[in-house]
Amino acid sequence: MRRWAIRGLSLVCVAFLATVWACGGGSDPEPQSAAPCQPEGLVSVGETIPVGCAFERVGGGGLFRLSDLAGKPSVINFWASWCTFCIDEMPAFQKVYAGFGGRLAMVGADLLGVDGETSGAAETFGRSTGVRYPLIYDEGGLLYAHFSARLIMPVTIFVRPDGIVAYRQFGPLSEEALRDILAKELGLR
């Protein structure tokens, strides 16, 4: 239990420091490229995702905005290269994503800077899994903090086309379980 408390405190500290930096507390005069994503409480089922947030893509390629998910049933999957359950489930996520042929939006959010996660590890992991959906850096877990107060990995958020959270899954998903949730919660078959 103490380990989770330390991780939670670490996540809060990282979020605080990122907020100070985003609000001008840092020494870099250049404007931030990604929109700040400071949580103001947990987003629950039935509430809207923070569509104003923007994130750098793993490996480059510009920004990804959560508003890009609008209009399609969507999945946000939080992962890290040190998470064995994440490693196990990502091929299933890719298979399901590819099987819907553009009817499903999906994004994988890497918890950059959490428990030692580095951009290099994230890029290597992303390449090795073969996923083709967008992968983004959730630096310091700021987006993650919108959906969970504790570090439990992986976490998957299922979002309706209107941006409303339909379901939140803590823990890994098999291909079958992922398809079942997509059918039940988002009407995708």
BELSUL-V272126 format. One record per pair of residues at least 24 apart in sequence whose C-alpha atoms are under 8 Angstrom apart, sorted by the first residue. I is the first residue (numbers start at 1). J is the second residue. Records with the same first field share a line. If there is no record, write none. Layout:
I=J / J
This chain:
4=150 / 151
7=115 / 150 / 151
8=149 / 150 / 151
11=114 / 140 / 141 / 151
14=140 / 141
15=140 / 141 / 142
18=140
33=63
34=63
37=142 / 143
38=142 / 143
39=142 / 143 / 145 / 146
40=146
41=146
42=145 / 146 / 147 / 148 / 149
43=146 / 147 / 165
44=147 / 165
45=164 / 165 / 166 / 167 / 168
46=164 / 165 / 166
47=164 / 165
48=163 / 164 / 165
49=159 / 163 / 164 / 165
51=163
55=136 / 137 / 138
56=136 / 137
57=134 / 135 / 136 / 137
58=119 / 122 / 123 / 126 / 135 / 136 / 137
59=123
64=134 / 136
69=105 / 106 / 161 / 163
70=161 / 162 / 163
71=161 / 162 / 163
72=103 / 104 / 105 / 160 / 161 / 162
73=103 / 104 / 105 / 158 / 159 / 160 / 161 / 186
74=104 / 105 / 106 / 158 / 159 / 160 / 161
75=104 / 105 / 106 / 107 / 156 / 157 / 158 / 159
76=106 / 107 / 108 / 109 / 156 / 157 / 158 / 159
77=106 / 107 / 108 / 109 / 154 / 155 / 156 / 157
78=108 / 109 / 110 / 111 / 144 / 153 / 154 / 155 / 156
79=108 / 109 / 110 / 111 / 153 / 154 / 155
80=110 / 111 / 112 / 117 / 122
81=117 / 121 / 122 / 125
82=117
83=153 / 154
85=153 / 154 / 171 / 172
86=153 / 154 / 172
87=129
89=172 / 173 / 174 / 175
90=129 / 131
91=129 / 130 / 131
92=174 / 175
93=175 / 178
94=130 / 131 / 132 / 133
95=175
96=175 / 178 / 179
97=133
105=133
106=133 / 134
107=133 / 134 / 135 / 136
108=133 / 134 / 135 / 136
109=135 / 136 / 137 / 138
110=135 / 136 / 137 / 138 / 139
111=137 / 138 / 139 / 140 / 141 / 144
112=137 / 138 / 139 / 140 / 141
113=139 / 140 / 141
114=139 / 140 / 141
158=182 / 185 / 186
159=186
160=186
